[in-house]
Amino acid sequence: MPISHITLRRGHPDAYLDALSNSLHEALVDTFEVPENDRFQVFHELDLKALCFDRNYLAGPRSDNWVLIEITAGRPRSTTIKRSFYRCLAERLADSPGIAPADVMVVIRHNQAEDWSFGRGLTSMLEMENET
């Protein structure tokens, strides 16, 4: 049930955004225990001057193609799963759409089942639990 917010510089073609979306989703499904049909992503495209990031901090150097992926993930995952996800995601994004691994930053946040409403004013995850 994660939702991903992807922030990057404005100006990439639709094919680039589609490839980024697909690579992210595939990495989530393959390594982060996310169901295939659970895809929720929001893209935030900003002018480069609106992105303030250190080009060399920790895993740099970073280029103008830096992308920030923030994932609200619901239940926590183990460190092993997160490490596997980070590696898989960096590899997939390098393959398609061609983002350098140093340009991929990921932040994962967790919350509880009652923090999700997928619509209709329902606490969706709790309603599912009550049905079983």
C-alpha positions as CSV (number, residue, x, y, z in Angstrom):
1,M,0.0,0.0,0.0
2,P,2.8,2.5,-0.5
3,I,2.4,5.8,-2.1
4,S,5.4,7.3,-3.8
5,H,6.2,10.9,-4.4
6,I,8.8,11.4,-7.1
7,T,10.4,14.9,-7.3
8,L,12.7,15.7,-10.2
9,R,13.5,18.6,-12.5
10,R,11.0,19.7,-15.1
11,G,11.4,19.0,-18.7
12,H,11.7,15.2,-19.1
13,P,9.6,13.6,-21.9
14,D,6.7,11.4,-21.1
15,A,8.6,8.3,-22.1
16,Y,11.2,9.1,-19.4
17,L,8.5,9.5,-16.7
18,D,6.8,6.3,-17.8
19,A,10.1,4.4,-17.6
20,L,10.8,5.9,-14.1
21,S,7.4,4.9,-13.0
22,N,7.7,1.4,-14.3
23,S,11.1,0.8,-12.9
24,L,10.1,2.1,-9.5
25,H,7.0,-0.1,-9.4
26,E,8.9,-3.2,-10.6
27,A,11.4,-2.7,-7.8
28,L,8.7,-2.3,-5.2
29,V,6.9,-5.4,-6.4
30,D,10.1,-7.5,-6.7
31,T,11.8,-6.5,-3.4
32,F,9.5,-4.5,-1.2
33,E,6.6,-6.9,-0.8
34,V,4.1,-4.7,-2.8
35,P,1.3,-6.3,-4.7
36,E,1.4,-5.9,-8.5
37,N,-1.8,-3.9,-8.7
38,D,-0.8,-1.5,-5.9
39,R,0.6,1.4,-7.8
40,F,0.1,4.9,-6.4
41,Q,2.7,7.5,-7.6
42,V,2.7,11.3,-7.7
43,F,5.2,13.2,-9.8
44,H,6.4,16.6,-8.8
45,E,8.3,18.3,-11.6
46,L,10.2,21.5,-10.6
47,D,12.5,23.9,-12.2
48,L,16.1,23.2,-11.4
49,K,16.4,26.4,-9.4
50,A,13.6,25.0,-7.1
51,L,15.6,21.9,-6.3
52,C,18.3,22.6,-3.6
53,F,20.5,19.6,-3.0
54,D,24.1,19.1,-2.1
55,R,25.9,17.6,-5.1
56,N,28.4,15.7,-3.1
57,Y,26.9,14.8,0.3
58,L,27.4,11.0,1.1
59,A,26.6,9.1,-2.2
60,G,27.4,11.9,-4.7
61,P,28.4,13.4,-7.0
62,R,24.9,14.3,-8.1
63,S,23.9,15.8,-11.5
64,D,20.9,17.9,-12.6
65,N,19.1,14.6,-13.0
66,W,18.9,14.1,-9.3
67,V,15.5,12.5,-8.3
68,L,14.0,12.2,-4.8
69,I,11.6,9.3,-4.2
70,E,9.6,9.6,-0.9
71,I,7.7,6.5,0.0
72,T,5.0,6.3,2.6
73,A,4.9,2.6,3.2
74,G,2.5,1.6,5.9
75,R,3.9,-1.4,7.7
76,P,7.7,-1.4,8.4
77,R,10.1,-3.5,6.4
78,S,13.3,-5.0,7.6
79,T,16.7,-3.4,6.9
80,T,17.5,-6.4,4.7
81,I,14.4,-5.7,2.5
82,K,15.1,-2.0,2.4
83,R,18.7,-2.6,1.3
84,S,17.6,-5.0,-1.4
85,F,15.0,-2.5,-2.6
86,Y,17.5,0.4,-2.7
87,R,20.0,-1.7,-4.8
88,C,17.3,-3.0,-7.1
89,L,15.8,0.4,-7.6
90,A,19.1,2.0,-8.4
91,E,19.9,-0.8,-10.9
92,R,16.5,-0.6,-12.6
93,L,16.6,3.2,-12.9
94,A,20.1,3.1,-14.3
95,D,18.7,0.7,-17.0
96,S,15.6,2.6,-17.7
97,P,15.3,5.6,-18.0
98,G,19.0,5.9,-17.5
99,I,19.4,7.7,-14.1
100,A,22.8,7.4,-12.5
101,P,22.7,5.6,-9.2
102,A,24.3,8.6,-7.4
103,D,21.3,10.7,-8.6
104,V,18.7,8.4,-6.8
105,M,17.7,9.4,-3.3
106,V,15.1,7.5,-1.4
107,V,13.3,8.3,1.9
108,I,10.9,5.8,3.4
109,R,8.3,6.6,6.0
110,H,5.9,4.3,7.8
111,N,2.4,4.8,9.2
112,Q,-0.5,2.7,10.5
113,A,-3.5,1.1,8.9
114,E,-5.8,3.8,10.2
115,D,-3.8,6.5,8.4
116,W,-5.1,5.3,5.0
117,S,-8.4,6.1,3.3
118,F,-8.4,5.0,-0.3
119,G,-11.8,6.6,-0.9
120,R,-15.5,6.8,0.2
121,G,-14.5,8.2,3.6
122,L,-13.5,4.7,4.8
123,T,-10.5,3.6,6.8
124,S,-9.8,1.3,4.0
125,M,-7.2,-1.0,5.6
126,L,-9.2,-1.3,8.8
127,E,-12.4,-2.1,6.8
128,M,-10.5,-4.9,5.0
129,E,-9.3,-6.3,8.4
130,N,-12.9,-6.4,9.7
131,E,-14.1,-8.3,6.7
132,T,-11.9,-11.3,7.4
